[in-house]
């Protein structure tokens, strides 16, 4: 994988350091690999309740998710946990 110029397949994890306001925020995920990425998002609110969803990010592409568009998404500030089967580059935007 390294010689082919790809990120090695391994579990990638990311967690926000603080709470995120769901209304004006979106998550941009960039997959630089030659293979598609499966990304699991878990949103945990102050009461410890959470919702989870899986997102497919095609090879060599960028995908943007808006938290207010989640079917049963958060209505209050939350902490975000990301798990992916390949390295992705998350960026929170407001």
Residue, then its C-alpha position, 0 to 999 in steps of 0.5 A: x500500500x505504501x509503495x502504491x502511494x496509498x494510506x495503509x488500511x488501519x482503523x482511524x479515530x478522531x474525537x472533538x475536544x469540546x462540544x459542537x453546536x449542530x446548527x451552523x456546523x458541517x463536517x468535511x471529510x477528504x479521502x485521499x486513498x485509491x479505495x473508498x472509505x467507510x466512516x462511522x460517526x457517533x454523536x454524543x450529547x451532554x446526557x450521554x445519549x447518542x446517534x450513529x450513522x455510517x457514511x461512504x466517502x468515494x476514493x479520492x473525493x471529498x464529502x460534506x455532512x451537515x449535522x442539522x440534516x441528520x434524520x435523528x441528529x442532535x438538537x443540542x451541543x454534542x461531542x463527535x467520534x469518528x471511526x474509519x477504515x482508512x485515514x480521512x482528513x476531517x475538518x469542521x466548518x461553521 
